[in-house]
Amino acid sequence: MFHPGFLKKTELRASILALFLMAVFCIENPYEYRKPKNVTVVINEFLTSNSLGIILDDAGEPEDFIELYNYGSKGINLDGLYLSDDSTDLFRYKLPDTTIPVGGYLVIWADNDPDQGKLHAPFKLSGSEGEEIILSLLNGVKIDRIQFFPHSGNPEARLPDISYGRVSDGAEEWGRQAEPTPGYKNKSHQVTAISMQE
């Protein structure tokens, strides 16, 4: 038979363990918020290999780009939003504290040259190896993502000097663009993929 003191110690330990588990699982996890309805910005177009210099950045250099588009009915401020090419590091590039107007665009140069200005991301895009572009919130919620790995089924997204984007600004369908249009209305050649919402 157990000594009464032993039972009291066991009950105390069980109570402490229960309180600990409640503290761990009941405290709000900042990485489990739902996407706010007022976030109306998407990845709209990108170029993974600018070998011919058909598009030049603000430093006059041929660079890859990522275009964001605001499809909402109000301007949207980008403070607290991030871009990355790595799902294990969503916060590689903090977007500048600027507002995209209704139906407006913002072009980010994916050139690994952050010293050239706030619109230059600290990573490049790889057309040969393929990768992904992720737009997320500070709490880790992914707002938008497009993958173009060799196994992702988007081979045209990796073609040199040809941009890949939504067939029309903000649409779910993606396709090869007739010509790169960073900061302007998309001109899709054909539909080759459909956006997958998480």
C-alpha positions as CSV (number, residue, x, y, z in Angstrom):
1,M,0.0,0.0,0.0
2,F,1.3,3.5,-0.9
3,H,2.1,5.9,1.8
4,P,-0.3,9.0,2.0
5,G,2.6,11.3,1.5
6,F,3.6,9.6,-1.7
7,L,0.1,10.0,-3.1
8,K,0.0,13.7,-2.2
9,K,3.4,14.2,-4.0
10,T,2.1,12.3,-7.0
11,E,-1.1,14.4,-7.2
12,L,1.0,17.6,-6.9
13,R,3.3,16.5,-9.7
14,A,0.2,15.7,-11.9
15,S,-1.3,19.1,-11.2
16,I,1.9,20.9,-12.1
17,L,2.2,18.9,-15.3
18,A,-1.4,19.7,-16.2
19,L,-0.8,23.4,-15.6
20,F,2.3,23.3,-17.8
21,L,0.4,21.6,-20.6
22,M,-2.4,24.1,-20.4
23,A,0.1,26.9,-20.6
24,V,1.8,25.4,-23.6
25,F,-1.3,24.6,-25.6
26,C,-3.6,27.4,-24.6
27,I,-1.3,30.4,-25.1
28,E,-2.1,31.9,-28.5
29,N,0.4,30.8,-31.2
30,P,1.4,33.8,-33.4
31,Y,2.0,31.4,-36.3
32,E,-1.6,30.1,-36.4
33,Y,-3.6,33.2,-37.4
34,R,-5.9,33.1,-40.4
35,K,-5.2,35.2,-43.5
36,P,-6.8,38.7,-43.0
37,K,-9.6,39.4,-45.5
38,N,-8.1,42.9,-46.2
39,V,-4.9,41.5,-47.7
40,T,-5.5,41.9,-51.4
41,V,-2.0,41.6,-52.8
42,V,-0.7,38.7,-54.9
43,I,2.3,37.7,-56.8
44,N,1.4,38.7,-60.4
45,E,4.4,38.1,-62.7
46,F,8.0,37.2,-62.5
47,L,11.1,36.6,-64.6
48,T,13.6,34.0,-63.5
49,S,16.4,34.5,-66.1
50,N,17.1,37.9,-67.7
51,S,20.0,36.9,-69.8
52,L,19.4,39.2,-72.8
53,G,18.8,42.3,-70.7
54,I,15.3,42.9,-72.1
55,I,14.4,44.5,-68.7
56,L,16.7,46.7,-66.7
57,D,16.4,47.7,-63.1
58,D,16.8,51.2,-61.7
59,A,20.6,50.7,-61.7
60,G,20.6,49.9,-65.5
61,E,21.3,46.2,-64.9
62,P,19.5,43.2,-66.3
63,E,17.9,41.5,-63.3
64,D,15.1,39.1,-62.5
65,F,11.9,40.6,-61.1
66,I,8.8,39.8,-59.0
67,E,5.7,41.9,-59.6
68,L,3.0,42.3,-56.9
69,Y,-0.5,43.5,-57.7
70,N,-3.3,44.9,-55.6
71,Y,-6.7,43.5,-56.8
72,G,-8.7,45.0,-54.0
73,S,-10.9,48.1,-53.7
74,K,-8.6,50.0,-51.4
75,G,-4.9,50.8,-51.3
76,I,-2.9,48.3,-49.3
77,N,0.2,49.0,-47.2
78,L,2.9,46.4,-47.4
79,D,4.4,46.9,-44.0
80,G,4.6,43.5,-42.2
81,L,4.7,41.5,-45.5
82,Y,7.6,39.4,-46.7
83,L,8.9,37.7,-49.8
84,S,11.1,34.7,-50.0
85,D,12.3,31.9,-52.3
86,D,12.6,29.5,-49.4
87,S,9.7,27.9,-47.5
88,T,12.0,27.3,-44.5
89,D,12.9,31.0,-44.3
90,L,9.8,33.0,-45.0
91,F,11.3,36.3,-43.9
92,R,14.2,36.7,-46.2
93,Y,13.0,40.0,-47.6
94,K,10.8,42.5,-45.7
95,L,8.7,44.5,-48.1
96,P,9.1,48.3,-47.9
97,D,6.6,50.4,-45.9
98,T,4.8,51.6,-49.0
99,T,1.2,51.4,-50.3
100,I,0.1,49.8,-53.6
101,P,-3.0,51.7,-54.9
102,V,-6.1,50.1,-56.2
103,G,-5.2,48.1,-59.3
104,G,-1.5,49.1,-58.8
105,Y,1.8,47.2,-59.0
106,L,5.1,47.1,-57.2
107,V,8.2,45.6,-58.9
108,I,10.8,43.9,-56.7
109,W,14.2,43.2,-58.3
110,A,15.4,39.7,-57.3
111,D,19.0,40.4,-57.8
112,N,20.6,39.8,-54.4
113,D,21.7,43.4,-54.3
114,P,19.9,44.9,-51.3
115,D,22.4,47.7,-51.1
116,Q,20.9,49.1,-54.3
117,G,17.7,50.1,-52.6
118,K,14.6,49.0,-50.8
119,L,13.1,47.4,-53.9
120,H,16.1,45.0,-54.3
121,A,15.6,41.6,-52.6
122,P,18.5,39.7,-51.0
123,F,18.0,36.7,-53.3
124,K,17.9,35.7,-57.0
125,L,15.6,33.4,-58.8
126,S,16.9,30.3,-60.4
127,G,15.4,29.3,-63.7
128,S,17.7,26.4,-64.2
129,E,17.1,24.7,-60.9
130,G,13.6,26.0,-60.3
131,E,12.3,27.1,-56.9
132,E,9.3,29.0,-55.4
133,I,8.2,32.5,-54.5
134,I,6.3,33.0,-51.3
135,L,4.4,36.1,-50.0
136,S,3.7,35.9,-46.3
137,L,2.7,37.8,-43.2
138,L,4.9,38.3,-40.2
139,N,2.9,35.7,-38.4
140,G,4.0,33.0,-40.9
141,V,0.7,32.9,-42.8
142,K,1.3,32.4,-46.6
143,I,-0.7,34.9,-48.6
144,D,0.4,33.6,-52.0
145,R,2.9,31.2,-53.5
146,I,4.0,30.0,-56.9
147,Q,6.3,27.0,-57.4
148,F,8.4,26.3,-60.5
149,F,10.5,23.4,-59.5
150,P,11.3,20.8,-62.3
151,H,8.6,18.6,-60.8
152,S,6.0,21.3,-60.2
153,G,4.5,21.2,-63.7
154,N,5.4,24.8,-64.6
155,P,8.3,24.4,-67.1
156,E,7.5,27.6,-68.9
157,A,8.1,29.5,-65.7
158,R,11.8,28.7,-66.0
159,L,12.3,29.8,-69.6
160,P,15.0,32.4,-70.0
161,D,13.9,35.9,-71.0
162,I,10.2,35.0,-70.8
163,S,8.2,36.1,-67.9
164,Y,5.5,34.0,-66.2
165,G,2.4,35.6,-64.8
166,R,-1.3,35.5,-64.3
167,V,-3.2,35.5,-67.6
168,S,-4.9,38.7,-66.4
169,D,-3.9,40.8,-63.4
170,G,-5.0,39.0,-60.2
171,A,-6.6,36.0,-62.0
172,E,-6.1,32.4,-60.8
173,E,-4.8,31.1,-64.1
174,W,-1.1,31.5,-64.9
175,G,0.7,31.4,-68.2
176,R,3.7,32.4,-70.3
177,Q,3.6,36.1,-71.0
178,A,3.8,37.5,-74.6
179,E,6.4,39.9,-73.2
180,P,7.6,41.0,-69.8
181,T,5.4,43.8,-68.3
182,P,6.8,44.7,-64.9
183,G,4.6,47.4,-63.5
184,Y,2.0,47.1,-66.3
185,K,-1.0,45.0,-67.3
186,N,-0.1,41.4,-68.0
187,K,-0.1,40.1,-71.6
188,S,-0.4,36.3,-71.4
189,H,0.3,34.0,-74.3
190,Q,-1.6,31.0,-72.9
191,V,-2.8,29.3,-69.7
192,T,-0.5,26.7,-68.3
193,A,-1.3,26.5,-64.6
194,I,-4.0,27.3,-62.0
195,S,-3.3,28.9,-58.7
196,M,-3.7,26.6,-55.7
197,Q,-5.1,28.2,-52.6
198,E,-3.8,26.7,-49.3
